[in-house]
Amino acid sequence: MWFATANDASRIPEPLLNRMNVYEIDPPDARARRASRARLYREIREAHDWGKRFPEAPADGVVEKLARLTPREMRRAVQAPRQRQGVRARRAAARGRGHPARRPQIQIGF
């Protein structure tokens, strides 16, 4: 048994599409999106040590904003600031040890 997903079935070539059973699933309503994003927030928070520094549940206004994003966009929105902070902390630590921040490598040769 094979499963395939697509956001737009019209872009699937007809010879392939006619060999499939197509099931259309309605997008979640606003309430379901809020619940989904709150769940995803908790999963991200619990998966990382830095998550302990954040509230167990986001404020309602935050959930409303997150509910407008796709799950992929939400994950990026939640994780990207923390990742940037980690990079800055590593650079600061390297400078504090007397090492200059890492410079881009120059390619020499062929």
N, C-alpha and C positions, 0 to 999 in steps of 0.2 A: 504494500500500500504506500502511496506517495501523497504528500501534502505540499501544496504550494500556496503562497500568499501574494497578493498584489493590491496595491492601492487603486489601480485603475485597470480593470480587466480588458478594456478596449485596446490596450497596448500589447496584449498577448496575441501572438500570431494565431489565426483561425485554425490551422491544422493541429496546433497544440491544444487550443481552447476546446475544440470539439471532442477531445478525448477526456475531458475533465467534467466532474460535477462541480458546478459553481454555486457557492453559498454566499450570499451577501449579508454582511453583519452591519447593523446600524451603529454609528458611532455612539459612544456613551453620552448621556445627558449631563447637564452641569453638575448635578449631585453626584453622579457616578465618577465624573472626572475629579471632583474635589476629594472624594474618598480614595480614588486611585493614587492621586498625587500625595496625599497624606501618608498612605502606605509606603509609597516609593521613598518618601523623605525618611521615614523610620528605617527602612531597609538600608539606605545609604548611610544614615547616622550610625546604625549598629554595626556596619561593616568596617568602619574605620575608627582607630583610636581617637582621632580628632573629633569624632562625633559626640564624645562625652562633653565637649565644651558647648554644645548647642542644646536648646530646649528639647525635651522629649517629643513634643508636638509643636509644629510651627503655629504662629499666630494666625487667626482667621484671615487677615488681610494678605498674609504671605501665601496661604493655601489658595486664595482667590487668584492671585497672580500666577501661581504655579499651575493652576487648573487651565489656564489659557495656553500653556505650552504643551508640546508633545512630550511623551516620556523621555525621549532622547534629549530634547532641548532642556527639560527640567534637570536631568542628570548633569548635563554640562553646566547649567546655571548654579547648581548646588556645589559641584565639585571644583569647578575652575578657580574660584577665588582661593580656595584652600590650597590647590596645587601651586598657584602663583606665589602664595605666601611661603610655601615650602621652598621654592626656588630662591626667593629673596633671603630666607633664613640661611640656606646653605651658602649662598654667596657672602653674606655678612659673616658667617662663621669662618669661611676661608680667609677673608680679609683680616679677621681678628687673630688668626693664627700666623699672620705675617705673610701669607700667600696672597698674591694678587688674584683678583677674580679671573676665572678661566677665560682665556682669550681664544678666539676662533683659530683653528689650525689653518696654516697656509699650505696649500698643495704645491709641491715642487716636483718638477720632473716631466715626464712624458706627456 
